[in-house]
């Protein structure tokens, strides 16, 4: 349901998602050189084979193609060596985007839910501009809906419809607090394993607090067979409480009152956020995944331009 009084920085509109297309050519998500970027559309996969681009020379192993033997290195070392080539393959792009009430918060530029959706739109348009298949999943408490990867505007528009429907249904404090059994991200990851093909580029947009109840074992097989980029979203209020006296927080039927004049309370609150950030960093290192936190201080396009610069991926 579209709200007549809707603010485009609080509620999604189709217009703002369509406008993201004008930025797709300027984003570095799929920029070259292919060999040094894991955020690439038609990029080199971790599979090796006879391609047109040289990768390395290594010792000959039984079963290697004799046509790839490097005779100069073989003559110099007196041991048979073979050339290995990177094989360029199409990489489907799949975006997981959360739309739940915990993202229905924004103290600066926009709500977290809008930033996540804007980033989803930018990645989708950029993938299509590079002739990649694009699909995704929109998830929230107890539900997730996916669009299978296709190389078409229809796939993107279908994804946008899911985003708008989920976003326009958000209400502050509508959901009960999440725990390990109800964490929306865990549900989405279980379903994701059934629909994401190995060899895809997987972008994950979710609330930064999702790390607290994340079942990381669900991400391990996805990260092992795909390139994974983590984009947790936060607001300045997630990181630090303002000194504003006694505040009342309401979520579902639960009410929490906090005296923000208490320095110890503010320090404990800030420490919790820092622990979340450290947990994301540790997870990214463990999985060999990319990590690019987003916030509500600026439009998503500005942040993606700065954060998703080409970098050297992990070794095959």
C-alpha positions in Angstrom: 0.0 0.0 0.0 1.4 3.4 -1.0 1.1 6.1 1.6 -0.3 9.4 0.4 1.9 11.2 2.9 4.9 9.1 2.2 8.4 10.6 2.3 10.7 9.0 -0.3 13.4 8.9 2.4 11.2 6.9 4.7 9.0 4.9 2.3 10.1 3.3 -1.0 8.6 4.5 -4.3 9.0 2.9 -7.7 10.4 6.2 -9.1 13.4 6.2 -6.7 14.2 2.6 -7.6 14.0 3.4 -11.4 16.1 6.5 -11.0 18.9 4.4 -9.7 19.6 3.2 -13.2 21.2 6.5 -14.2 24.1 5.7 -11.8 24.8 2.2 -12.9 27.6 3.1 -15.3 29.5 5.1 -12.7 29.6 2.4 -10.0 32.8 0.3 -9.5 30.9 -2.9 -8.6 31.7 -4.5 -12.0 34.7 -2.5 -13.1 37.9 -3.8 -14.6 40.5 -5.1 -14.4 38.6 -8.4 -14.0 41.4 -10.3 -12.4 41.7 -8.0 -9.4 38.0 -7.5 -8.6 35.5 -9.8 -7.1 32.7 -7.3 -7.6 32.7 -8.0 -11.4 29.9 -9.0 -13.8 31.5 -11.2 -16.4 34.4 -11.8 -14.2 36.9 -14.7 -13.8 35.5 -17.6 -11.9 37.6 -19.7 -9.4 37.3 -22.5 -11.9 40.4 -22.9 -14.1 40.6 -24.0 -17.6 41.9 -23.1 -21.1 41.0 -19.4 -21.6 42.5 -16.5 -23.3 44.2 -14.9 -20.2 47.3 -16.3 -18.6 47.3 -16.9 -14.9 50.4 -18.7 -13.7 53.0 -21.4 -14.4 53.1 -24.5 -12.1 54.6 -27.9 -12.1 53.0 -30.4 -14.5 50.4 -32.7 -13.0 49.1 -35.9 -14.6 46.0 -35.1 -16.7 47.2 -31.6 -17.7 46.8 -30.7 -21.3 50.2 -31.1 -23.0 49.4 -28.2 -25.3 49.8 -25.9 -22.3 53.3 -27.0 -21.4 55.7 -24.0 -20.9 58.8 -25.2 -22.8 60.9 -22.3 -21.8 60.4 -22.8 -18.0 60.7 -26.6 -18.5 64.1 -26.2 -20.3 65.3 -23.8 -17.6 64.3 -25.9 -14.6 64.7 -29.3 -16.2 61.2 -30.1 -14.8 58.0 -30.1 -16.8 55.8 -27.0 -16.1 52.5 -26.1 -17.6 50.6 -22.8 -18.1 47.3 -22.2 -16.3 44.7 -19.9 -17.7 41.8 -18.1 -16.0 38.5 -19.0 -17.6 36.1 -16.1 -18.0 32.5 -17.2 -17.0 29.2 -15.4 -16.6 28.5 -14.8 -12.9 24.8 -14.5 -12.0 24.2 -11.7 -9.4 21.9 -12.5 -6.5 20.9 -9.9 -3.9 19.4 -10.6 -0.5 17.7 -7.5 0.9 16.1 -7.3 4.3 12.9 -5.3 4.9 11.9 -5.6 8.5 10.8 -3.2 11.3 14.3 -3.0 12.7 15.3 -1.2 9.6 12.4 1.2 9.9 14.7 3.8 11.6 16.5 6.8 10.3 17.9 9.8 12.2 19.8 11.5 9.3 19.5 11.2 5.5 17.0 8.3 5.3 15.7 5.2 6.9 17.8 2.1 6.9 15.2 0.2 5.0 15.4 2.8 2.2 19.2 2.7 2.0 19.1 -1.1 1.8 16.6 -0.9 -1.0 18.5 1.8 -2.9 21.6 -0.3 -2.7 19.7 -3.3 -4.0 18.4 -1.2 -7.0 21.9 0.1 -7.8 23.5 -3.3 -7.8 20.6 -4.8 -9.9 20.8 -2.1 -12.6 24.6 -2.3 -12.7 24.5 -6.1 -13.2 22.0 -5.7 -16.0 24.1 -3.0 -17.6 26.9 -5.5 -17.8 24.6 -8.1 -19.3 24.5 -10.3 -16.3 21.6 -12.3 -15.0 20.1 -10.7 -11.9 17.9 -12.1 -9.2 17.3 -11.6 -5.6 15.3 -12.2 -2.4 13.4 -9.8 -0.1 13.0 -11.1 3.4 11.5 -10.2 6.7 10.1 -11.9 9.8 8.7 -15.3 8.8 8.8 -14.6 5.1 11.1 -14.4 2.1 10.2 -14.0 -1.6 12.7 -14.6 -4.4 13.2 -13.7 -8.1 15.2 -16.2 -10.0 18.1 -14.7 -11.9 17.3 -13.6 -15.4 18.8 -11.2 -17.9 15.9 -8.9 -18.2 14.3 -5.7 -17.0 11.3 -7.8 -16.0 13.4 -9.6 -13.3 14.5 -6.2 -11.9 10.9 -4.9 -11.9 9.7 -8.0 -10.2 12.3 -7.6 -7.5 11.3 -3.9 -7.1 7.7 -4.9 -6.6 8.7 -7.2 -3.8 10.8 -4.5 -2.2 8.0 -1.9 -2.4 5.4 -4.2 -1.0 7.5 -5.3 1.9 8.8 -1.7 2.6 5.3 -0.1 2.5 4.1 -2.6 5.1 6.7 -1.7 7.7 5.7 -0.2 11.0 7.9 0.9 13.8 8.0 -1.8 16.6 5.7 -4.0 14.7 7.8 -7.1 15.2 8.6 -8.9 18.4 12.4 -8.9 19.3 14.3 -11.5 17.3 16.2 -14.4 18.7 18.2 -17.2 17.3 15.0 -19.1 16.4 13.2 -16.2 14.7 16.1 -14.3 13.1 14.8 -13.4 9.6 18.3 -13.6 8.0 18.6 -17.3 9.1 15.3 -18.1 7.3 16.5 -16.3 4.2 19.8 -18.1 4.1 18.2 -21.5 4.4 15.9 -20.7 1.5 18.8 -19.1 -0.4 20.8 -22.3 -0.5 18.0 -23.8 -2.6 17.8 -21.1 -5.2 21.4 -19.7 -5.6 23.5 -21.4 -8.2 27.2 -22.1 -7.3 29.4 -19.5 -9.0 27.1 -16.5 -8.3 28.0 -13.1 -6.8 25.9 -12.8 -3.7 25.2 -9.5 -2.1 23.7 -9.5 1.4 21.9 -6.3 2.7 20.6 -6.5 6.2 20.4 -4.7 9.6 23.8 -4.6 11.4 22.2 -6.2 14.5 21.4 -9.4 12.5 24.9 -10.6 13.3 23.9 -11.2 16.9 21.6 -14.2 16.1 23.1 -15.2 12.7 23.7 -18.9 12.2 27.0 -18.5 10.4 27.0 -22.2 9.4 24.3 -21.2 6.9 26.7 -18.8 5.2 29.7 -21.2 5.0 28.5 -23.2 2.0 27.2 -20.1 0.2 30.6 -18.4 0.7 32.5 -21.5 -0.4 30.7 -21.7 -3.8 30.0 -18.1 -4.4 31.6 -14.6 -4.1 29.9 -13.1 -1.1 29.7 -9.3 -0.2 28.3 -8.3 3.1 26.6 -4.9 3.4 25.2 -4.5 6.9 23.2 -1.2 7.4 23.2 1.0 10.5 22.0 4.4 11.7 24.0 6.7 14.0 21.4 5.9 16.7 22.5 2.3 16.6 26.0 3.3 17.4 25.5 5.9 20.1 22.8 7.1 22.4 22.3 10.9 22.6 22.2 12.5 26.0 18.5 13.3 26.0 17.4 12.3 29.5 15.0 9.4 29.9 13.9 7.8 26.6 11.2 5.2 26.1 11.7 2.4 23.5 8.8 0.3 22.4 8.9 -2.9 20.3 5.8 -5.0 20.1 4.4 -5.3 23.6 7.7 -4.6 25.2 8.6 -1.2 26.7 12.1 -0.2 27.7 13.0 3.0 29.5 16.6 4.2 29.5 18.1 7.2 31.2 20.6 8.5 28.6 22.1 10.9 31.1 23.9 7.9 32.7 27.4 7.7 31.1 27.7 4.0 31.9 24.5 3.3 30.0 25.7 5.2 26.9 29.1 3.5 27.1 27.5 0.0 27.3 25.2 0.9 24.4 28.2 2.0 22.2 30.2 -1.1 23.2 27.4 -3.3 22.0 27.5 -1.7 18.6 31.3 -2.0 18.4 31.0 -5.7 19.2 28.6 -6.1 16.3 31.0 -4.3 14.0 33.9 -6.6 15.1 31.7 -9.6 14.6 31.0 -8.6 11.0 34.7 -8.1 10.4 35.6 -11.5 11.9 32.8 -13.2 9.8 34.1 -11.6 6.6 37.7 -12.7 7.3 36.6 -16.2 8.2 34.5 -16.6 5.0 36.9 -14.7 2.7 34.0 -12.3 2.0 33.8 -8.6 1.1 32.5 -6.3 3.8 31.1 -2.8 3.0 29.0 -1.4 5.9 26.3 1.1 4.9 24.8 3.9 7.0 21.9 6.4 6.8 24.1 9.5 6.6 24.3 9.6 2.8 22.6 8.2 -0.3 23.5 4.6 -1.1 25.1 5.6 -4.5 27.7 7.7 -2.7 28.6 4.9 -0.3 28.8 2.2 -3.0 31.1 4.4 -5.1 33.5 4.8 -2.1 33.2 1.3 -0.6 33.1 -1.2 -3.4 36.3 -0.3 -5.1 38.1 -3.1 -7.0 40.3 -5.2 -4.8 42.3 -8.4 -5.1 40.1 -11.4 -4.5 41.1 -14.5 -2.7 43.3 -17.0 -4.5 41.6 -19.8 -6.4 
